[in-house]
């Protein structure tokens, strides 16, 4: 990474204490990985990465806690997926959806027992659910007073219970 620029997000892998991720919104390759607690860094390979696509503001990282290989990154308009603990990435198909802004960061839940099952909070499209690791999405908005979701969390004792905070409550 560039010494003069600071990462937007830095995160340690929950299943590999030596692996760190630094996410930048303006410095290509945007995702840097260290396998030795920050001693050395390398840029990640981004598959299907169009020239016009930038990481964007406030990227956030989410991990598969069952096996540790699947990692997701979300930012204001895109979801990225890695199947090899961050060594290479692909852009998930998700168009015309706002996932957050600089002052409101929505989130995502990776189900603990199945890293293909995702619940994604959006700003205007409510909740999107994927059962195939972000390849397709379905809306799940029954009971929401607002489709502008600010935050999402699952109950640590029962991951089937989901809490959502929207502009409507």
N, C-alpha and C positions, 0 to 999 in steps of 0.2 A: 504493500500500500504506500501511497504518497505520504511523506512525513508531514507535509503542510495541510493535509486534509484529515478531518476526523470522521470516523465511521458514524453512521446514523444509528446502528445497532451493533452490539457485540454480544455474543452468546456462547456458552459452553455446552457441548453435547452432553445430555443427561446420562448416557451409557458409556462414554469415553471421556474421562476427565482430562486427557491431553488435547482433545480436539476443540478448537475455538473457531467461531465464524465471525467475521467482520463484514457488515453490509453497508455499502455506500450508495447514496442516491445519485451521485454525479460522476463517479470515477469508474470508467470501464476497467476491468471486468465486473465491477459492482460487488461480487462475492469473493472474499478472500478466506482461505482456510489455513489454519495452523494445526499440525499434528503433534507439536511439541510445546504446548502451553505458551505459544506466542513467540518462540525463539525464531522461527522462520515462517514466512507466509507465501502462499501461492494463489494465483487467481483460478477460480473454478471455470470449467468448460460449460458453456451455455449452448445447448442444442436448440435448434429452431428459434434462434435469437435474431429477429429482424433488426436492420440497421436503425430504425426509428425508435425502437423500444429502449427506454431507460428504466432503471430500477424505480425511480420516483420517490416521493417523500415518505419518510417514516416506515421503512420496511420492517416486518416482524417475522419471526421464525418460529416454527412449530415442529415438534418431533414425534415420531413413532416411539412410544415407550415400551412396546412389547419386544421388538427385536433391534431397534435402533438404526436400521438402514434407511428408512423412509424419512425424508425431511421436506417440509414445505415452507415456502416464504410467501407472504402476502404483502402487497403494498396498495396504493390507492386504486389501482385498476386491474391488477394481474395477480395470478397465483402461479408459483413456480414449484416444480416437484423434482426431487432427487431420489433415486432408488438405491444409491450407493453411498449413503452418509455424506453427501455433499460433493463428491468428486465430479459429477456432471449433472446438469440441470436441463429441464425442458419447461416450456411455457404451457400451462393448462388452458384448454379452450374455455374462455369465459369472456363474453363480449357485452358491451354496453351496460356494465355493472360497476357501481362505485363502492369500493370496500372501505373507504374511510377518507379523511382529509387530515391536514396537518394538526387541526385542533381536536379532531375526534377520530380515534383509531378503533375501528371495528376489529373483530377477531375471528378465530376459527377454533374448532375443537377437532382433534384427531382422536377417534374412539380408541381407548386403550387396548382392546382385544383385536382390533382390525384396522390397520392403517389405511385401508381403502375407504373407510366410512368417515366422511367429513361433514361438519356442520359449519357453514360460513355465514357470518353476519355481514349485511350490506347496508349501504346508505341509500335506500329508495326501493330496493327489491326485496326487503325483508330477509328471511332466512332461506339459504340455498343448501340443499343436501346432495352429497355425492356418495354413491355406494361402490364406485369403481375407480377410486383414487384420483378424482378430479377430471376424469375424461368427459363425464356428462353431469348435469346439475338439474335438480327439480326444486321448485319452490315449496316451502313448508310454512305457510303464513296463517294457518287457522288459529284464531284467537288473538292475533296481534292487533293492538289498537293503532299502531303506526308501522310503516315499512322502513322507517329510518332507525336502524338498530345501532346502538352505541357500544354495547358490550355483550359478551356471551361467556357463560361458564357452565361447567358440569359439576354435579355433586360428587365429591371425591369418594363417597361411600357407595354411590349408585350412579354410574355414568349415564344411565338411561334418563336421569332427571337433569333437565337443562334449564338454566336461568338466563333470561334475556332482558336487557334494559333498552328501551326504545325512547324516542322523543315523546311518546304517549304514555310512558310508565313502564 
